């Protein structure tokens, strides 16, 4: 069982990275929250790893923090929540925001994640409520649930990790926020910015 990988960040996509560990390259799927914490391509990185087997093929999921990995483990215990949906939830919400949403039964907040509808949000609240009972959030930890996902710097950092230069990525980020809204999830803003970059709309923005 692989618990952690340390190597060189060789390549990155929208929701995955390639880690070169002494010549052996691993594809690791990550959330946007982890993606924005990664160093530029070619630099050393360490990720906590969760390995799942699907159709007899091992798939690696990476996490910048143990807290995020712990929440990944909690989320995939819920019926209907696979690894991809769990990553979508962790991309849209921080662990503190998840705790807040589950404790308060805030299904609307949970539905911000791609692929999560009202029924699944309700199941998440029901099945995970006991696991967050008694957890106290630090003051200000969840005062602005959209603050992280709407942060232009996070989106810009993710695009830079994908290999774009700041001067070409910044206009696309600004345009994406203008079209999607400042409170849009980070994943949605990154997808929009990538679309703009691919079609060169940002050059006319």
C-alpha positions as CSV (number, residue, x, y, z in Angstrom):
1,X,0.0,0.0,0.0
2,X,1.4,3.4,-1.0
3,X,1.0,5.9,1.8
4,X,3.1,8.8,0.5
5,X,5.0,9.8,-2.6
6,X,8.0,12.2,-2.7
7,X,9.3,13.2,-6.0
8,X,9.5,15.9,-8.8
9,X,6.3,17.4,-10.2
10,X,6.7,16.4,-13.8
11,X,3.3,17.4,-15.3
12,X,-0.1,18.5,-14.3
13,X,-3.7,18.5,-15.7
14,X,-7.0,19.8,-14.4
15,X,-7.4,17.2,-11.7
16,X,-4.2,15.2,-11.9
17,X,-0.4,15.4,-11.6
18,X,2.5,13.2,-12.6
19,X,5.1,12.6,-9.9
20,X,8.5,11.4,-11.0
21,X,9.8,9.3,-8.1
22,X,13.4,8.4,-9.0
23,X,12.5,7.7,-12.6
24,X,9.1,6.0,-11.9
25,X,6.2,8.3,-12.9
26,X,2.9,8.1,-11.0
27,X,-0.4,9.7,-12.1
28,X,-2.1,11.0,-9.0
29,X,-5.5,12.6,-8.9
30,X,-5.9,15.7,-6.7
31,X,-8.5,18.2,-5.6
32,X,-8.2,21.9,-6.6
33,X,-7.4,22.7,-3.0
34,X,-4.3,20.5,-3.2
35,X,-3.5,21.7,-6.8
36,X,-3.1,25.3,-5.7
37,X,-0.6,24.3,-3.0
38,X,1.7,22.5,-5.3
39,X,5.1,24.0,-6.4
40,X,5.9,24.8,-10.1
41,X,6.7,22.0,-12.5
42,X,10.2,20.6,-12.0
43,X,10.3,21.1,-8.2
44,X,10.1,18.6,-5.4
45,X,6.7,17.7,-3.9
46,X,5.4,15.3,-1.3
47,X,1.8,14.1,-1.3
48,X,-0.1,11.8,1.1
49,X,-1.6,9.0,-1.0
50,X,-4.8,7.0,-0.9
51,X,-4.8,4.0,-3.3
52,X,-8.1,2.6,-4.5
53,X,-8.6,-0.3,-6.9
54,X,-11.2,0.0,-9.6
55,X,-11.7,-2.8,-12.2
56,X,-8.5,-4.4,-10.9
57,X,-6.5,-1.2,-11.7
58,X,-4.9,0.8,-8.8
59,X,-5.7,4.5,-8.9
60,X,-3.8,7.0,-6.7
61,X,-5.3,10.0,-5.0
62,X,-3.1,12.7,-3.5
63,X,-3.6,15.2,-0.7
64,X,-1.5,18.1,0.5
65,X,-2.8,17.7,4.1
66,X,-3.8,14.8,6.3
67,X,-7.1,16.6,7.1
68,X,-8.1,16.5,3.4
69,X,-7.2,12.8,3.2
70,X,-9.2,12.0,6.3
71,X,-12.2,13.8,4.8
72,X,-11.8,11.9,1.5
73,X,-11.9,8.6,3.6
74,X,-15.1,9.8,5.3
75,X,-16.8,10.9,2.1
76,X,-16.3,7.7,0.2
77,X,-18.1,5.8,2.9
78,X,-21.3,7.5,1.9
79,X,-23.5,5.6,-0.5
80,X,-23.3,7.2,-4.0
81,X,-20.0,9.0,-3.3
82,X,-17.2,7.7,-5.3
83,X,-13.6,8.9,-5.4
84,X,-14.3,11.5,-8.1
85,X,-17.3,13.0,-6.3
86,X,-15.3,13.1,-3.1
87,X,-12.6,15.0,-4.9
88,X,-15.2,17.4,-6.3
89,X,-16.5,18.0,-2.8
90,X,-13.0,18.7,-1.5
91,X,-12.4,21.0,-4.5
92,X,-15.5,23.0,-3.8
93,X,-15.3,23.1,0.1
94,X,-12.6,23.0,2.7
95,X,-12.9,20.5,5.5
96,X,-14.1,23.3,7.8
97,X,-16.8,24.2,5.3
98,X,-17.9,20.6,5.0
99,X,-18.2,20.4,8.8
100,X,-20.2,23.6,8.9
101,X,-22.5,22.4,6.1
102,X,-23.1,19.0,7.7
103,X,-23.6,20.3,11.2
104,X,-26.1,22.9,9.9
105,X,-27.8,20.7,7.3
106,X,-26.8,23.2,4.6
107,X,-27.5,21.1,1.5
108,X,-27.3,24.2,-0.8
109,X,-23.6,24.6,0.2
110,X,-22.9,21.0,-0.4
111,X,-24.5,21.1,-3.8
112,X,-21.9,23.6,-5.0
113,X,-19.7,20.5,-5.7
114,X,-19.8,19.2,-9.3
115,X,-22.0,16.0,-9.5
116,X,-23.7,16.6,-6.2
117,X,-27.5,17.0,-6.2
118,X,-30.0,17.6,-3.4
119,X,-30.6,13.9,-2.8
120,X,-26.9,13.1,-2.4
121,X,-26.4,16.2,-0.3
122,X,-29.2,15.1,2.0
123,X,-27.5,11.6,2.3
124,X,-24.2,13.2,3.1
125,X,-25.7,15.3,5.9
126,X,-27.6,12.3,7.3
127,X,-24.7,9.8,7.2
128,X,-21.9,12.1,8.3
129,X,-23.7,14.1,11.0
130,X,-22.6,11.8,13.8
131,X,-19.0,12.0,12.6
132,X,-18.9,15.8,13.0
133,X,-20.9,16.0,16.2
134,X,-19.1,18.0,18.8
135,X,-16.4,19.3,16.5
136,X,-15.9,23.0,17.1
137,X,-14.8,25.3,14.3
138,X,-12.3,28.0,15.0
139,X,-13.5,31.5,14.8
140,X,-13.5,32.7,11.2
141,X,-12.7,29.3,9.8
142,X,-16.0,29.2,7.9
143,X,-17.3,32.7,8.1
144,X,-17.1,33.1,4.3
145,X,-17.7,29.7,2.6
146,X,-17.1,31.1,-0.9
147,X,-14.0,33.1,-0.1
148,X,-11.5,30.3,-0.9
149,X,-13.2,29.0,-4.0
150,X,-13.7,32.6,-5.3
151,X,-10.1,33.6,-4.8
152,X,-8.6,34.8,-8.0
153,X,-5.1,34.0,-6.7
154,X,-6.0,30.3,-6.2
155,X,-7.2,30.0,-9.7
156,X,-4.1,31.9,-11.1
157,X,-1.8,29.6,-9.1
158,X,-3.5,26.5,-10.5
159,X,-3.1,27.7,-14.0
160,X,0.6,28.5,-13.4
161,X,1.0,25.0,-12.0
162,X,-0.4,23.8,-15.4
163,X,2.4,25.6,-17.2
164,X,0.8,28.9,-18.1
165,X,2.7,32.2,-17.6
166,X,1.1,34.7,-15.3
167,X,0.8,37.4,-17.9
168,X,-1.3,35.1,-20.2
169,X,-3.3,33.4,-17.4
170,X,-4.3,36.6,-15.5
171,X,-6.6,37.9,-18.2
172,X,-8.3,34.6,-18.5
173,X,-8.8,34.4,-14.7
174,X,-10.3,37.9,-14.7
175,X,-12.7,37.0,-17.6
176,X,-13.7,33.7,-15.9
177,X,-14.6,35.5,-12.7
178,X,-16.5,38.1,-14.6
179,X,-18.6,35.4,-16.4
180,X,-18.9,32.9,-13.6
181,X,-19.1,35.2,-10.6
182,X,-16.6,35.8,-7.8
183,X,-18.4,33.2,-5.6
184,X,-18.1,30.4,-8.2
185,X,-16.3,27.2,-7.1
186,X,-12.6,27.1,-7.9
187,X,-13.1,24.1,-10.2
188,X,-15.6,26.0,-12.3
189,X,-13.3,29.1,-12.5
190,X,-10.4,26.9,-13.6
191,X,-12.4,25.1,-16.3
192,X,-13.7,28.5,-17.6
193,X,-10.2,30.0,-17.6
194,X,-8.8,27.0,-19.4
195,X,-11.5,27.2,-22.0
196,X,-10.8,30.9,-22.6
197,X,-7.0,30.2,-22.9
198,X,-7.6,27.3,-25.3
199,X,-9.9,29.5,-27.6
200,X,-7.6,32.5,-27.2
201,X,-10.6,34.6,-26.0
202,X,-8.4,36.0,-23.3
203,X,-6.4,37.8,-25.9
204,X,-9.3,39.9,-26.7
205,X,-10.5,40.4,-23.2
